[in-house]
Amino acid sequence: MSELRILVTGGAGFLGSHLCDRLVETGADVLCLDNFFTGSKANIRHLLDQKNFEIIRHDLVEPIFLEVDQIYNLASPASPVHYQYNPVKTVKTNVMGTINMLGLAKRVKARILQASTSEVYGDPQQHPQEETYWGHVNPIGPRSCYDEGKRVAETLMMDYHRQNKVDIRIARIFNTYGPRMAVSDGRVVSNFIVQALGDNPITIYGDGSQTRSFCYVSDMVEGLVRMMNCDDLTGPVNIGNPREFSIKQLAELVLEITQPKSEIVYKPLPEDDPIQRCPDITLAKERLKWEPVVALQEGLEKVIEYFREVLA
């Protein structure tokens, strides 16, 4: 594998940096491309002295010419706080960025994996969600810049595959958590932990009965790498944890581990916030021989330890 040149767009982000770690370990030449809008140099600082790792500061909305064998396209803000901050930019990153990466893959005959999202299912009416489900999506809501951007990215992947025979992979990523999440991420795991460690009230939107499935980052990276290296599977494939937890259960688990002086407070549910989200991972189990192995309690303990250090 040491001959491979691998491009990771969004490689300085939370998930991208863990993927870079993994790929550098295999001996591949890893190019990390990031515009540092939500990515951070701190996430990849430990890799800078590795001879098979380099950083390119670049915005994917502009084309770039590189010689690579594989492309992991992870570039996009992924939390509502970040992707709603500049929704037009979010759409551009997902649409123009994907077009640019597909153009590159076509030109150099690289295999490209698109990091899609469970958000393509919207507020699903099928439960759990299978890859054949088309979703229940609001195309004009405040979250749609991300949801629709990722849906168009999937469309582009399939069209480049059908029209130009580009070697594609589509992974639909469900809620991922782990060290290196941003303190200001705005997603539920980091919110609860930061609130608890500061002895602030833990904020639940809605009544806390809405569910999510939380996949620890090392499990997610394993799934993505297996998918990239599976020779006859374009996808889409759900990569996520099929164990479902209510938001209230998550809050209680964070409280149990951190032992803060916080209490839970309830606020109204934001617009278009999905009530249930849980992957059917039958396809990943059968074709990739993959399923998550890190339990929620174990994963949360690692993230809490990380945030303790960051906030200290």
C-alpha positions as a Markdown table, in Angstrom:
| # | Residue | x | y | z |
|---|---|---|---|---|
| 1 | Met | 0.0 | 0.0 | 0.0 |
| 2 | Ser | 3.0 | 2.3 | 0.5 |
| 3 | Glu | 2.9 | 3.4 | -3.2 |
| 4 | Leu | -0.5 | 5.0 | -2.9 |
| 5 | Arg | -0.9 | 8.8 | -3.0 |
| 6 | Ile | -4.0 | 9.7 | -1.2 |
| 7 | Leu | -5.8 | 13.1 | -1.1 |
| 8 | Val | -8.0 | 13.9 | 1.9 |
| 9 | Thr | -10.1 | 17.0 | 1.4 |
| 10 | Gly | -11.1 | 18.5 | 4.8 |
| 11 | Gly | -8.2 | 16.6 | 6.2 |
| 12 | Ala | -7.7 | 19.1 | 9.1 |
| 13 | Gly | -11.2 | 18.6 | 10.3 |
| 14 | Phe | -12.4 | 16.4 | 13.1 |
| 15 | Leu | -13.1 | 13.3 | 11.0 |
| 16 | Gly | -10.5 | 14.1 | 8.3 |
| 17 | Ser | -7.6 | 14.4 | 10.8 |
| 18 | His | -8.4 | 10.9 | 12.2 |
| 19 | Leu | -8.5 | 9.5 | 8.7 |
| 20 | Cys | -5.1 | 11.2 | 7.9 |
| 21 | Asp | -3.7 | 9.5 | 11.0 |
| 22 | Arg | -4.9 | 6.1 | 9.8 |
| 23 | Leu | -3.6 | 6.5 | 6.3 |
| 24 | Val | -0.2 | 7.9 | 7.3 |
| 25 | Glu | 0.2 | 4.7 | 9.5 |
| 26 | Thr | -0.3 | 2.5 | 6.4 |
| 27 | Gly | 2.7 | 4.2 | 4.7 |
| 28 | Ala | 0.7 | 5.9 | 2.0 |
| 29 | Asp | 1.7 | 9.4 | 0.8 |
| 30 | Val | -1.1 | 11.5 | 2.3 |
| 31 | Leu | -2.0 | 15.0 | 1.0 |
| 32 | Cys | -4.3 | 16.9 | 3.4 |
| 33 | Leu | -6.2 | 19.7 | 1.7 |
| 34 | Asp | -8.1 | 22.2 | 3.9 |
| 35 | Asn | -9.2 | 25.8 | 3.8 |
| 36 | Phe | -9.3 | 25.9 | 7.6 |
| 37 | Phe | -12.8 | 27.3 | 7.8 |
| 38 | Thr | -13.8 | 24.6 | 10.4 |
| 39 | Gly | -10.6 | 22.5 | 10.2 |
| 40 | Ser | -7.7 | 23.3 | 12.6 |
| 41 | Lys | -4.0 | 23.1 | 12.4 |
| 42 | Ala | -4.0 | 21.6 | 16.0 |
| 43 | Asn | -5.8 | 18.5 | 14.6 |
| 44 | Ile | -2.9 | 17.6 | 12.4 |
| 45 | Arg | 0.1 | 19.3 | 14.1 |
| 46 | His | 1.4 | 15.9 | 15.3 |
| 47 | Leu | 1.6 | 14.7 | 11.7 |
| 48 | Leu | 3.7 | 17.6 | 10.3 |
| 49 | Asp | 7.1 | 15.8 | 10.9 |
| 50 | Gln | 5.9 | 12.7 | 9.1 |
| 51 | Lys | 7.7 | 12.4 | 5.8 |
| 52 | Asn | 4.6 | 10.9 | 4.1 |
| 53 | Phe | 2.3 | 13.7 | 5.1 |
| 54 | Glu | 1.8 | 17.2 | 3.6 |
| 55 | Ile | -0.7 | 20.0 | 4.0 |
| 56 | Ile | -2.2 | 22.1 | 1.1 |
| 57 | Arg | -4.2 | 25.2 | 2.1 |
| 58 | His | -6.8 | 25.4 | -0.6 |
| 59 | Asp | -10.5 | 26.1 | -1.0 |
| 60 | Leu | -12.1 | 23.3 | -2.9 |
| 61 | Val | -14.5 | 25.7 | -4.7 |
| 62 | Glu | -11.4 | 26.5 | -6.9 |
| 63 | Pro | -10.0 | 23.7 | -9.0 |
| 64 | Ile | -6.7 | 22.1 | -8.1 |
| 65 | Phe | -4.4 | 19.9 | -10.2 |
| 66 | Leu | -2.7 | 17.0 | -8.3 |
| 67 | Glu | -1.5 | 13.4 | -9.1 |
| 68 | Val | -3.2 | 11.0 | -6.7 |
| 69 | Asp | -4.6 | 7.5 | -6.7 |
| 70 | Gln | -7.4 | 7.9 | -4.2 |
| 71 | Ile | -9.5 | 10.9 | -3.0 |
| 72 | Tyr | -11.5 | 11.0 | 0.2 |
| 73 | Asn | -13.8 | 14.0 | -0.3 |
| 74 | Leu | -14.7 | 15.1 | 3.3 |
| 75 | Ala | -14.5 | 18.9 | 2.8 |
| 76 | Ser | -17.7 | 20.6 | 4.1 |
| 77 | Pro | -18.8 | 22.1 | 7.4 |
| 78 | Ala | -20.7 | 19.4 | 9.1 |
| 79 | Ser | -22.4 | 20.8 | 12.2 |
| 80 | Pro | -25.5 | 23.1 | 11.9 |
| 81 | Val | -23.8 | 26.0 | 13.6 |
| 82 | His | -21.0 | 25.9 | 11.0 |
| 83 | Tyr | -23.0 | 25.1 | 7.9 |
| 84 | Gln | -25.7 | 27.6 | 8.6 |
| 85 | Tyr | -23.1 | 30.4 | 9.3 |
| 86 | Asn | -22.6 | 30.8 | 5.5 |
| 87 | Pro | -25.2 | 28.6 | 3.8 |
| 88 | Val | -24.3 | 29.7 | 0.3 |
| 89 | Lys | -20.6 | 28.7 | 0.9 |
| 90 | Thr | -21.8 | 25.3 | 2.3 |
| 91 | Val | -23.7 | 24.6 | -1.0 |
| 92 | Lys | -20.7 | 25.8 | -3.1 |
| 93 | Thr | -18.3 | 23.5 | -1.2 |
| 94 | Asn | -20.5 | 20.5 | -1.6 |
| 95 | Val | -21.5 | 21.2 | -5.3 |
| 96 | Met | -18.5 | 23.0 | -6.8 |
| 97 | Gly | -16.0 | 21.2 | -4.6 |
| 98 | Thr | -17.4 | 17.8 | -5.6 |
| 99 | Ile | -17.4 | 18.7 | -9.3 |
| 100 | Asn | -13.7 | 19.8 | -9.0 |
| 101 | Met | -12.8 | 16.6 | -7.2 |
| 102 | Leu | -14.7 | 14.4 | -9.7 |
| 103 | Gly | -13.0 | 16.3 | -12.5 |
| 104 | Leu | -9.6 | 15.5 | -10.9 |
| 105 | Ala | -10.6 | 11.8 | -10.3 |
| 106 | Lys | -11.6 | 11.6 | -14.0 |
| 107 | Arg | -8.4 | 13.2 | -15.2 |
| 108 | Val | -6.0 | 11.1 | -13.2 |
| 109 | Lys | -8.1 | 7.9 | -13.0 |
| 110 | Ala | -8.3 | 8.1 | -9.2 |
| 111 | Arg | -10.9 | 6.3 | -7.1 |
| 112 | Ile | -13.0 | 8.9 | -5.2 |
| 113 | Leu | -15.0 | 8.4 | -2.0 |
| 114 | Gln | -17.7 | 10.9 | -1.2 |
| 115 | Ala | -18.4 | 11.5 | 2.5 |
| 116 | Ser | -22.2 | 11.8 | 2.3 |
| 117 | Thr | -24.5 | 12.0 | 5.3 |
| 118 | Ser | -27.5 | 10.6 | 7.0 |
| 119 | Glu | -29.0 | 14.1 | 6.4 |
| 120 | Val | -29.9 | 12.9 | 2.9 |
| 121 | Tyr | -32.8 | 11.0 | 4.5 |
| 122 | Gly | -34.1 | 14.2 | 6.1 |
| 123 | Asp | -36.7 | 13.6 | 8.8 |
| 124 | Pro | -37.2 | 10.0 | 7.8 |
| 125 | Gln | -40.5 | 8.2 | 7.6 |
| 126 | Gln | -38.7 | 4.8 | 7.3 |
| 127 | His | -37.0 | 3.4 | 10.4 |
| 128 | Pro | -34.2 | 2.4 | 10.5 |
| 129 | Gln | -33.0 | 3.9 | 7.2 |
| 130 | Glu | -31.9 | 1.6 | 4.4 |
| 131 | Glu | -29.8 | 2.9 | 1.5 |
| 132 | Thr | -32.8 | 2.3 | -0.9 |
| 133 | Tyr | -34.9 | 4.9 | 1.0 |
| 134 | Trp | -35.2 | 8.2 | -0.9 |
| 135 | Gly | -35.7 | 10.4 | 2.2 |
| 136 | His | -38.2 | 12.9 | 3.5 |
| 137 | Val | -36.5 | 16.2 | 2.9 |
| 138 | Asn | -37.3 | 19.9 | 3.1 |
| 139 | Pro | -35.4 | 21.5 | 0.2 |
| 140 | Ile | -36.0 | 25.1 | 1.4 |
| 141 | Gly | -35.5 | 24.9 | 5.2 |
| 142 | Pro | -32.6 | 26.4 | 7.2 |
| 143 | Arg | -30.7 | 23.1 | 7.2 |
| 144 | Ser | -31.2 | 22.4 | 3.5 |
| 145 | Cys | -27.9 | 24.1 | 2.4 |
| 146 | Tyr | -26.1 | 21.0 | 3.9 |
| 147 | Asp | -28.7 | 18.3 | 3.2 |
| 148 | Glu | -29.3 | 19.4 | -0.4 |
| 149 | Gly | -25.6 | 20.1 | -1.0 |
| 150 | Lys | -24.8 | 16.5 | 0.0 |
| 151 | Arg | -27.7 | 15.1 | -2.1 |
| 152 | Val | -26.5 | 17.0 | -5.2 |
| 153 | Ala | -22.9 | 15.7 | -4.4 |
| 154 | Glu | -24.3 | 12.1 | -4.6 |
| 155 | Thr | -26.1 | 12.9 | -7.9 |
| 156 | Leu | -22.8 | 14.2 | -9.3 |
| 157 | Met | -21.0 | 11.1 | -8.1 |
| 158 | Met | -23.5 | 8.8 | -9.9 |
| 159 | Asp | -23.5 | 10.9 | -13.1 |
| 160 | Tyr | -19.7 | 11.0 | -13.4 |
| 161 | His | -19.7 | 7.3 | -12.7 |
| 162 | Arg | -22.4 | 6.6 | -15.4 |
| 163 | Gln | -21.2 | 9.1 | -18.0 |
| 164 | Asn | -17.4 | 9.1 | -17.5 |
| 165 | Lys | -16.8 | 5.7 | -15.8 |
| 166 | Val | -15.3 | 7.5 | -12.7 |
| 167 | Asp | -14.5 | 4.9 | -10.0 |
| 168 | Ile | -16.7 | 6.2 | -7.1 |
| 169 | Arg | -17.7 | 5.3 | -3.6 |
| 170 | Ile | -20.6 | 6.9 | -1.6 |
| 171 | Ala | -20.6 | 6.5 | 2.2 |
| 172 | Arg | -23.5 | 7.9 | 4.1 |
| 173 | Ile | -22.1 | 8.9 | 7.5 |
| 174 | Phe | -24.3 | 8.9 | 10.6 |
| 175 | Asn | -23.5 | 10.9 | 13.7 |
| 176 | Thr | -19.8 | 10.6 | 14.5 |
| 177 | Tyr | -18.1 | 11.8 | 17.7 |
| 178 | Gly | -14.7 | 11.6 | 19.2 |
| 179 | Pro | -11.6 | 13.6 | 20.3 |
| 180 | Arg | -10.9 | 16.8 | 18.1 |
| 181 | Met | -14.5 | 17.8 | 17.8 |
| 182 | Ala | -14.6 | 21.6 | 18.1 |
| 183 | Val | -15.6 | 23.1 | 21.4 |
| 184 | Ser | -18.0 | 25.3 | 19.4 |
| 185 | Asp | -19.2 | 22.4 | 17.2 |
| 186 | Gly | -22.8 | 22.8 | 18.2 |
| 187 | Arg | -23.6 | 19.1 | 17.9 |
| 188 | Val | -25.2 | 17.3 | 20.8 |
| 189 | Val | -22.2 | 15.3 | 22.1 |
| 190 | Ser | -19.8 | 18.2 | 22.3 |
| 191 | Asn | -22.6 | 20.6 | 23.6 |
| 192 | Phe | -23.5 | 18.3 | 26.5 |
| 193 | Ile | -19.9 | 17.6 | 27.5 |
| 194 | Val | -18.8 | 21.3 | 27.3 |
| 195 | Gln | -21.9 | 22.3 | 29.3 |
| 196 | Ala | -21.3 | 19.6 | 31.9 |
| 197 | Leu | -17.6 | 20.3 | 32.3 |
| 198 | Gly | -18.4 | 24.0 | 32.9 |
| 199 | Asp | -21.1 | 23.0 | 35.5 |
| 200 | Asn | -23.6 | 24.8 | 33.2 |
| 201 | Pro | -27.2 | 23.5 | 32.6 |
| 202 | Ile | -27.4 | 20.8 | 30.0 |
| 203 | Thr | -29.7 | 22.0 | 27.2 |
| 204 | Ile | -32.1 | 19.5 | 25.6 |
| 205 | Tyr | -34.1 | 20.8 | 22.6 |
| 206 | Gly | -37.6 | 19.2 | 22.6 |
| 207 | Asp | -38.5 | 16.6 | 25.2 |
| 208 | Gly | -35.3 | 14.6 | 24.7 |
| 209 | Ser | -37.2 | 11.6 | 23.3 |
| 210 | Gln | -35.7 | 12.1 | 19.8 |
| 211 | Thr | -33.1 | 9.5 | 19.0 |
| 212 | Arg | -29.6 | 9.5 | 17.4 |
| 213 | Ser | -27.1 | 6.8 | 16.7 |
| 214 | Phe | -23.6 | 7.7 | 17.8 |
| 215 | Cys | -20.6 | 6.2 | 16.0 |
| 216 | Tyr | -17.1 | 6.6 | 17.6 |
| 217 | Val | -14.6 | 8.1 | 15.2 |
| 218 | Ser | -12.2 | 5.1 | 15.0 |
| 219 | Asp | -15.1 | 2.9 | 13.9 |
| 220 | Met | -16.1 | 5.4 | 11.3 |
| 221 | Val | -12.5 | 5.7 | 9.9 |
| 222 | Glu | -12.4 | 1.9 | 9.7 |
| 223 | Gly | -15.6 | 1.8 | 7.7 |
| 224 | Leu | -14.5 | 4.5 | 5.3 |
| 225 | Val | -11.1 | 2.8 | 4.6 |
| 226 | Arg | -12.8 | -0.5 | 4.0 |
| 227 | Met | -15.3 | 1.1 | 1.7 |
| 228 | Met | -12.5 | 2.8 | -0.3 |
| 229 | Asn | -10.6 | -0.5 | -0.7 |
| 230 | Cys | -13.6 | -2.6 | -1.6 |
| 231 | Asp | -13.3 | -3.2 | -5.3 |
| 232 | Asp | -16.9 | -3.7 | -6.5 |
| 233 | Leu | -19.1 | -1.5 | -4.3 |
| 234 | Thr | -20.1 | 2.1 | -5.5 |
| 235 | Gly | -22.6 | 2.6 | -2.7 |
| 236 | Pro | -24.3 | 4.4 | -1.2 |
| 237 | Val | -23.5 | 2.5 | 2.0 |
| 238 | Asn | -24.6 | 3.5 | 5.5 |
| 239 | Ile | -21.7 | 3.8 | 7.9 |
| 240 | Gly | -23.0 | 4.4 | 11.4 |
| 241 | Asn | -23.9 | 2.8 | 14.7 |
| 242 | Pro | -27.3 | 1.0 | 14.6 |
| 243 | Arg | -27.7 | 1.3 | 18.4 |
| 244 | Glu | -30.1 | 4.0 | 19.1 |
| 245 | Phe | -30.1 | 6.3 | 22.1 |
| 246 | Ser | -32.5 | 9.1 | 23.0 |
| 247 | Ile | -31.0 | 12.6 | 23.5 |
| 248 | Lys | -32.2 | 12.4 | 27.2 |
| 249 | Gln | -30.2 | 9.1 | 27.6 |
| 250 | Leu | -27.1 | 10.7 | 26.2 |
| 251 | Ala | -27.4 | 13.7 | 28.6 |
| 252 | Glu | -27.8 | 11.3 | 31.5 |
| 253 | Leu | -24.8 | 9.3 | 30.5 |
| 254 | Val | -22.7 | 12.5 | 30.2 |
| 255 | Leu | -23.8 | 13.6 | 33.6 |
| 256 | Glu | -23.0 | 10.2 | 35.1 |
| 257 | Ile | -19.5 | 10.2 | 33.8 |
| 258 | Thr | -18.6 | 13.9 | 34.5 |
| 259 | Gln | -20.5 | 14.2 | 37.8 |
| 260 | Pro | -21.1 | 17.9 | 37.4 |
| 261 | Lys | -23.4 | 20.3 | 39.3 |
| 262 | Ser | -25.4 | 20.7 | 36.2 |
| 263 | Glu | -29.1 | 20.0 | 35.7 |
| 264 | Ile | -31.0 | 19.4 | 32.5 |
| 265 | Val | -33.1 | 22.2 | 31.0 |
| 266 | Tyr | -35.5 | 21.9 | 28.1 |
| 267 | Lys | -35.9 | 24.3 | 25.1 |
| 268 | Pro | -38.0 | 24.2 | 21.9 |
| 269 | Leu | -36.9 | 21.9 | 19.1 |
| 270 | Pro | -35.3 | 23.7 | 16.2 |
| 271 | Glu | -37.0 | 23.7 | 12.7 |
| 272 | Asp | -36.5 | 20.5 | 10.7 |
| 273 | Asp | -34.6 | 18.7 | 13.4 |
| 274 | Pro | -35.1 | 15.0 | 12.7 |
| 275 | Ile | -37.0 | 13.0 | 15.4 |
| 276 | Gln | -35.3 | 9.6 | 14.6 |
| 277 | Arg | -32.1 | 8.8 | 12.9 |
| 278 | Cys | -30.7 | 5.2 | 12.8 |
| 279 | Pro | -28.9 | 3.4 | 10.1 |
| 280 | Asp | -29.6 | -0.1 | 8.7 |
| 281 | Ile | -26.1 | -1.3 | 8.3 |
| 282 | Thr | -26.9 | -4.7 | 6.7 |
| 283 | Leu | -25.0 | -3.8 | 3.5 |
| 284 | Ala | -21.9 | -2.6 | 5.4 |
| 285 | Lys | -21.9 | -5.8 | 7.5 |
| 286 | Glu | -22.3 | -8.1 | 4.4 |
| 287 | Arg | -20.0 | -6.3 | 1.9 |
| 288 | Leu | -17.4 | -4.6 | 4.1 |
| 289 | Lys | -17.5 | -7.0 | 7.0 |
| 290 | Trp | -17.8 | -3.9 | 9.1 |
| 291 | Glu | -19.7 | -2.9 | 12.2 |
| 292 | Pro | -18.9 | -0.5 | 15.1 |
| 293 | Val | -17.1 | -2.0 | 18.1 |
| 294 | Val | -16.8 | 1.0 | 20.5 |
| 295 | Ala | -19.6 | 1.3 | 23.0 |
| 296 | Leu | -21.1 | 4.7 | 23.7 |
| 297 | Gln | -19.9 | 4.8 | 27.3 |
| 298 | Glu | -16.3 | 3.9 | 26.3 |
| 299 | Gly | -16.3 | 6.5 | 23.5 |
| 300 | Leu | -17.8 | 9.3 | 25.7 |
| 301 | Glu | -15.2 | 8.7 | 28.4 |
| 302 | Lys | -12.4 | 9.3 | 25.7 |
| 303 | Val | -14.1 | 12.5 | 24.4 |
| 304 | Ile | -14.7 | 13.8 | 27.9 |
| 305 | Glu | -11.0 | 13.3 | 28.8 |
| 306 | Tyr | -10.1 | 15.2 | 25.5 |
| 307 | Phe | -12.4 | 18.1 | 26.3 |
| 308 | Arg | -11.1 | 18.3 | 29.9 |
| 309 | Glu | -7.6 | 18.9 | 28.5 |
| 310 | Val | -8.8 | 21.4 | 25.8 |
| 311 | Leu | -10.9 | 23.4 | 28.3 |
| 312 | Ala | -8.2 | 23.4 | 30.9 |
